[in-house]
Amino acid sequence: MINLTNNKKGKWVVTSGWPYVNATPHLGNLIGSTLSADVFARFLRMNGEEVVFVSGSDSHGTPISVEAKKLNVPAKDLALKYHKIIKDLHEKWQISFDNYTITHNPTHIEFVKKMNLDIQKNGYVKEKEIESLYCEKDNLFLPDRFVEGTCPNCTDDGARGDQCDKCQKLLTPLELIKPRCAICGNTPVIKKTKHWYLDLPKLQDQLKRLIEENEIMPDNARKMCLNSIAEGLPERAITRDIEWGIPAPFKGAENKTI
């Protein structure tokens, strides 16, 4: 509940979801995320609150790499092209950002590298060799959205290597039934590779307390998060075997990205 009846003014950071720069956003994207945040930021400013409204383009997500592979164009070119399109749309809609940036910039890149090294220093990053899906036609490993298949939980055929959107189940590529390369549709083989993981099981108790004590979190989001914790949080890969991304800062991870 926001109390704006007293004379003490607050300081707010308002954010909206960072769009992937693999396509032009549709009207629902703008209304559901950006416009609602803009309305809230304007409401706060009208009441004399100090507001910083920020967002940016997510240029390093796997959807960008997948789309670039399909179009046979450099991922950086695709990302910068749609970043400009999205910025122009925000200006036409008169979205009142104080700062709209992009993940492909030196400040963000150095911050991400330092943050992950700090997490590793604090004991929450694990290195391990795993089996991973590999497309022999495209000569690449298939993380996250590079692979599609049937969900082992709800049997939906549109599941990806990171999640099934239909049942919201978090997945790994090897859990998919009848996996196929998202680029060419071929059936992948299994190859070994090495990755660095965020040790989420170590953080389960702290995360549970944080979620339970959060007074402003919507009940449906709280329930979904607590259900995931009750099932047991998996270790989540930080690094990827793809060219486009932030260079992984870990020792021995010279050919990996975040």
N, C-alpha and C positions, 0 to 999 in steps of 0.2 A: 504494500500500500504506500503510495507516494503522498507525503504530507507537505503541501506547499502553502499552508495557512499561516506559518510563522514568518518572521522577518529574516531569519537566518538563511542565507542562500548557500546552496550546495555546489559541489563540483562534480560533473558527470563526464564519463567517457561513453559515448554511444557508438555501437558497432553494428554492422550488418554483415550477412554472410558473404564470403569472398567468392565471386563467380569463377568457374573454370573458364579459361580463355581458349576453348576448343570450338566454340560456335557462338553465334549471336543469341543473347538471352531472349526468351519470349516474354510476353506481357505478364504472365503469371510469375516469372522470376522476379521481375521488377516490383510488382505489387506485393508479393508474398514476403519479400525480404527487404529490399532497398527502400521502397516507398514507406512502409510501416515504420522503419527506423528513422526516416527523414521527418515524418509527422511527429514522432516522439521528440526528436531533437528540437524541432521548431516549437513544440509545446513548452519544452523546458526553457528555451530562450525567451519566449513570450512572458514567462513568469520570472524573468530576471536571473535564471540560473546560469552558472558558468558551464559551457558545454564544449566538448571536443568530439566531433562526429567524424569517424574514420572508417575506412575499409580499403579494399584493393583487389587486384586481380590475382588469382591463384594460378601462376604460370607453370608450376612444376608438378602438378598432379598427373597421375598416369593417363587420365583421359586426353590430355594434350599430346602425350607421346603416341598414344594409340591412333588418334585422328591424324597426326602428322605422318605416321607410317602408312596409313590408308591412302593419304593424298600424295605421298612421296615428296614431301616438302620438309625442310628443317624445322624442328620443333620450336626453336627460338623465333623464326620468322612467323610461324602460325600464332604463337603466343603474343608477340608484339602487334600483329595485325588486329587480333580480336580485342586486345587491351585498348587500342585506340578507338575501335568501334564502340566498346562498352563505355569508355570515358565520354565519347561524343553523345551517346544516348543519355547519360546522366546529366550532361549539360543541357540537352534539349528538354529533359524532364525537370530541370532546375533543382536537382537534388543538392542539398546544401552541405556537401562534404567540406570539412576543414582540411582533410587530407585524404586523397584517394591515390594509392600507390600500387606497386606490383611486387611480387616476391622476387622477380629477377632484377634486383638492385643490390649494390655493394653493402649497404647498411643491413638489409635483411639477411643476406647470405652470411655475413660475418657473425651476426647475432645467432643464427641457427647453428653454425659450426661451434661457436663458443658454448652455447647452451647445452648442446649434446655432449661436449667434452666435460662440462660440469656435472651432467647427469652420470656420465661414466665414472668420473672421479668419486662421486658419492655412492657408487656401488650398485647402480640400477641399470647398467647396460651389460648384456651378456653376448659373447661371441660364440657361435657354434656352426658346425658344418651340417647342412641339411640336404635332403633330396628335393628337387624342384622340377617343375614342368619346363620343357624346352622344345621350341619349334625348330625342326631340322630344315624346313623350307625357308623360313625367315632368318635362321641362325641367331635366335635370341631366346633368353629366358622369358617366362610368361608370369610376371607378378600381377597381382590385383586385377585390373580391368583388361589386361592383355589376354586373359583366358575367361571363357564362358563355359557353362555346362548346366547340368541338372542339380538342383539343390538336394542334399541328402536329408534335409529336414522336412521340406514341404513338397518336394519333387517338381517345383517350378523349373522350367527349362531355360529361363533367362538369368539364372544366378551368375554372379561374377566370382573372381578369385579372391575377393575380399569380403563380400557380403551378398546375401540374397535380399533384394528390395521387397519381395513379396512378404516374407515372414520375418525380416529384420535380423536373421541369424548371421552372426559374424563367422566367416569361413576362411579357410586357407585353400590355395589352388588344388592341393592334393586331395581335398575332401570332395571336390566336385565329381559327380557321376558323368561319364562320357564327356570329359573336357575337350574343348576345341580352341584353337588359336583364334583370337578375336580379329586378327589381321587377315588370315588366309583361310580359316576354317578347318585346317588340317588337325589331325589328332597328334598331340605332343608326346614326346618320350620323357623319361625321367633321367635327370642328370644331377650330380652333386655340385653344390656351391657353398660358399661361406657367407654368413650374414651376421649383423649385429642387431640385438633385440632389446627392447625396453622390458624390464622385468616387472610386469604388472602384478603377478602374484605376490610379490614383496610388498606391494602398495595396497592390497585389497582392504585391509582393516582401516587404513587411513582414509581411503576413498569412501568406504562405507560410512564412516563417521562424518566426513565432509558433506556427503549427500543427505544424510539423515538430519544434520543440523542446519542445512540451507533452508532459510525461511521463504525465499522467493521463487524456488524452483517449482515449476508446475507439477502437479501430482502424477500425471501420466508419464512425464519424463523421469521423475523420481522412481516410480514403480519399475519402469523399463531398465533403469540403471541398476537398481537393487536386484532385479531378477538376473541380470547378467553377472553380477558379483556372486550371487548365490550359486550360479552354475559353475563358477570358477573362471576367473579371468585368465586368458592365455597370454603367453609372451608374444609381443607384437613386433614384427620386423621394422627396424628403422631404415635400413639400407635396401637398395634395389640394384639389380643388374641391368640398369638402363643408362644410356648416355646422357639424357636430358635430366638435369636436376642439380641440386647443390652438392658439390663434392663432399663425400663423407670424410670427416676429420680424424677418424680413428686410425691408429697404427695398423698397417696391413690391409687397409680398405681403399687403396689407391685407385682402384677401378670401379668403386661403388659410388652411388649417389644417394642422397636423401630426398 
